[in-house]
Amino acid sequence: MNIQYLLTRKNFLFLLLLINIVGTVYGYYWYGYQLKETPSIFLPFVPDSPTASLFFVFVLIAFLFKKNWPLFEALAIMTLFKYGIWAVVMNILTLIVTGYLPWQGYMLIASHLGMAIEGILYSSYYRIKLKHLFIAAIWTLHNEMIDYIFFMYPRYGALDHYIPQIGYFTFWLSILSIWLTYYFGMKKQRRTLL
């Protein structure tokens, strides 16, 4: 069976929508302790991964109605890749630093790797224009400033001594995510949903 055929089936889109809704809700729950301590002005910028999957929820809803919402597409692919890869790396670093990773850490590695992949898998169906890329890039880089200037980044206690290095890595991961959004999301040849 052709992978593109599967990706565009309504049943598959609906299943992926449900998975992303559950993942989004769990993600906001996971951030609950940190959100309670977060000043209200920073609240939109703290729960990175669930917000990324929320963007993709809107993309999938649009796809189910055979529509495109390009700004959500740009935000989704950029942030799904960035925070998907970021969480994979942070959990692997936690394992390296502590020598131990609870089962939730392995679950986060698998789910966040899926996040990074799903945004790119659907990229040939996006209708992203330069203005959408620009807005998504501003959101992503602004989030970077909130995380590492105002210290609103996700908490991984075992990695506290490495925050400057993590911030540097995350900046370049943002740049890579912006480039990938441009490369995959703005190709001239676009597919249409069946």
RANORDA-V619834 format. One record per residue. N is the residue number from 1. RES is the residue in one letter. SS is DSSP state (hx for helix, st for strand, lp for the rest). PHI is phi in degrees with one decimal (none if undefined). D_LAST is the distance of its C-alpha to the last C-alpha in Angstrom with 2 decimals. Layout:
N;RES;SS;PHI;D_LAST + N;RES;SS;PHI;D_LAST
This chain:
1;M;lp;none;14.94 + 2;N;lp;-68.3;12.85 + 3;I;hx;-63.0;12.86 + 4;Q;hx;-66.1;9.62 + 5;Y;hx;-62.1;7.99 + 6;L;hx;-62.5;10.27 + 7;L;hx;-60.1;9.82 + 8;T;hx;-101.3;6.33 + 9;R;lp;-68.2;7.62 + 10;K;hx;-58.8;9.22 + 11;N;hx;-61.9;12.51 + 12;F;hx;-69.6;12.56 + 13;L;hx;-60.7;11.78 + 14;F;hx;-66.4;14.46 + 15;L;hx;-61.7;16.81 + 16;L;hx;-64.3;16.57 + 17;L;hx;-61.5;17.27 + 18;L;hx;-62.2;20.28 + 19;I;hx;-60.2;21.54 + 20;N;hx;-71.0;21.50 + 21;I;hx;-65.2;23.22 + 22;V;hx;-61.8;25.85 + 23;G;hx;-62.9;26.32 + 24;T;hx;-65.3;26.74 + 25;V;hx;-61.1;29.28 + 26;Y;hx;-61.9;31.12 + 27;G;hx;-61.8;31.21 + 28;Y;hx;-65.4;32.86 + 29;Y;hx;-63.1;35.22 + 30;W;hx;-59.8;36.06 + 31;Y;lp;-82.3;37.05 + 32;G;hx;-50.9;39.10 + 33;Y;hx;-61.7;42.49 + 34;Q;hx;-74.3;41.85 + 35;L;hx;-64.4;40.41 + 36;K;hx;-63.5;43.65 + 37;E;lp;-95.6;45.65 + 38;T;lp;-90.1;43.45 + 39;P;lp;-58.6;44.70 + 40;S;hx;-57.5;42.36 + 41;I;hx;-64.0;41.71 + 42;F;hx;-97.3;40.05 + 43;L;hx;-53.0;37.97 + 44;P;hx;-65.1;34.56 + 45;F;hx;-105.6;35.17 + 46;V;hx;-86.6;36.45 + 47;P;lp;-80.2;33.61 + 48;D;hx;-61.8;31.58 + 49;S;hx;-65.5;29.18 + 50;P;hx;-65.3;28.31 + 51;T;hx;-68.4;27.75 + 52;A;hx;-61.1;25.37 + 53;S;hx;-70.4;23.35 + 54;L;hx;-64.9;23.62 + 55;F;hx;-57.0;22.00 + 56;F;hx;-70.1;19.02 + 57;V;hx;-57.2;19.03 + 58;F;hx;-65.9;18.48 + 59;V;hx;-60.9;15.60 + 60;L;hx;-66.5;13.88 + 61;I;hx;-60.1;14.89 + 62;A;hx;-60.6;13.38 + 63;F;hx;-59.8;9.95 + 64;L;hx;-62.1;10.35 + 65;F;lp;-100.1;11.04 + 66;K;lp;55.8;8.24 + 67;K;lp;-125.7;11.34 + 68;N;lp;-126.0;13.23 + 69;W;lp;-119.2;16.82 + 70;P;hx;-59.0;18.10 + 71;L;hx;-64.9;21.50 + 72;F;hx;-65.5;20.32 + 73;E;hx;-62.3;18.05 + 74;A;hx;-66.1;21.25 + 75;L;hx;-62.6;23.43 + 76;A;hx;-66.9;21.23 + 77;I;hx;-61.9;20.91 + 78;M;hx;-66.3;24.56 + 79;T;hx;-81.2;26.08 + 80;L;hx;-61.9;24.12 + 81;F;hx;-66.9;25.30 + 82;K;hx;-58.9;28.77 + 83;Y;hx;-78.4;29.63 + 84;G;hx;-64.5;27.92 + 85;I;hx;-66.8;30.07 + 86;W;hx;-57.7;33.03 + 87;A;hx;-66.5;33.20 + 88;V;hx;-59.9;32.97 + 89;V;hx;-64.3;35.82 + 90;M;hx;-64.7;37.91 + 91;N;hx;-70.5;37.79 + 92;I;hx;-65.5;38.74 + 93;L;hx;-62.6;41.52 + 94;T;hx;-60.0;42.72 + 95;L;hx;-61.6;43.01 + 96;I;hx;-65.8;44.92 + 97;V;hx;-71.2;47.23 + 98;T;hx;-98.5;48.03 + 99;G;lp;78.6;47.54 + 100;Y;lp;-150.1;45.61 + 101;L;lp;-140.3;42.17 + 102;P;lp;-66.2;41.61 + 103;W;hx;-57.8;38.74 + 104;Q;hx;-63.3;36.91 + 105;G;hx;-63.6;37.02 + 106;Y;hx;-68.8;35.24 + 107;M;hx;-63.7;32.63 + 108;L;hx;-66.4;32.19 + 109;I;hx;-60.6;31.89 + 110;A;hx;-64.3;29.07 + 111;S;hx;-68.0;27.14 + 112;H;hx;-76.1;27.64 + 113;L;hx;-64.7;26.66 + 114;G;hx;-60.2;23.35 + 115;M;hx;-58.6;23.09 + 116;A;hx;-60.2;23.81 + 117;I;hx;-78.8;21.17 + 118;E;hx;-63.2;18.21 + 119;G;hx;-63.0;18.44 + 120;I;hx;-74.6;18.39 + 121;L;hx;-55.8;15.61 + 122;Y;lp;-94.0;13.09 + 123;S;hx;-61.7;15.03 + 124;S;hx;-72.3;12.91 + 125;Y;hx;-101.2;10.52 + 126;Y;lp;-76.4;13.76 + 127;R;lp;-126.5;15.47 + 128;I;lp;-71.8;18.97 + 129;K;lp;-112.9;21.94 + 130;L;hx;-57.4;25.53 + 131;K;hx;-63.8;26.66 + 132;H;hx;-68.4;24.18 + 133;L;hx;-59.8;25.34 + 134;F;hx;-63.6;28.90 + 135;I;hx;-63.1;28.70 + 136;A;hx;-64.1;27.11 + 137;A;hx;-65.7;29.81 + 138;I;hx;-62.2;32.53 + 139;W;hx;-56.6;31.36 + 140;T;hx;-66.5;31.34 + 141;L;hx;-72.8;34.70 + 142;H;hx;-63.6;36.25 + 143;N;hx;-58.7;35.35 + 144;E;hx;-58.1;37.15 + 145;M;hx;-64.3;40.25 + 146;I;hx;-61.2;40.20 + 147;D;hx;-65.3;39.93 + 148;Y;hx;-110.5;42.63 + 149;I;hx;-100.7;44.95 + 150;F;lp;-99.2;45.05 + 151;F;lp;58.7;44.48 + 152;M;lp;-104.3;41.57 + 153;Y;lp;-65.5;39.78 + 154;P;lp;-61.7;38.73 + 155;R;lp;-85.5;41.88 + 156;Y;lp;-127.4;42.48 + 157;G;hx;-49.7;46.24 + 158;A;hx;-68.3;46.91 + 159;L;hx;-106.7;45.60 + 160;D;hx;-56.3;47.67 + 161;H;hx;-75.6;49.88 + 162;Y;hx;-113.2;46.98 + 163;I;hx;-58.5;45.51 + 164;P;hx;-58.8;46.39 + 165;Q;hx;-67.5;44.74 + 166;I;hx;-64.9;41.67 + 167;G;hx;-61.1;41.45 + 168;Y;hx;-64.5;41.75 + 169;F;hx;-57.5;39.07 + 170;T;hx;-66.7;36.75 + 171;F;hx;-58.5;37.31 + 172;W;hx;-70.9;36.26 + 173;L;hx;-65.6;33.27 + 174;S;hx;-62.8;32.26 + 175;I;hx;-61.8;32.73 + 176;L;hx;-60.6;30.61 + 177;S;hx;-65.4;27.83 + 178;I;hx;-64.7;28.00 + 179;W;hx;-63.3;27.90 + 180;L;hx;-63.2;24.91 + 181;T;hx;-63.1;23.02 + 182;Y;hx;-63.7;24.03 + 183;Y;hx;-64.9;23.29 + 184;F;hx;-88.0;19.83 + 185;G;hx;-89.8;18.70 + 186;M;lp;-123.3;19.92 + 187;K;lp;-62.4;19.01 + 188;K;lp;-70.3;18.70 + 189;Q;lp;-85.8;15.70 + 190;R;lp;-115.7;12.58 + 191;R;lp;-90.6;9.01 + 192;T;lp;-114.0;6.27 + 193;L;lp;-68.4;3.81 + 194;L;lp;-77.3;0.00
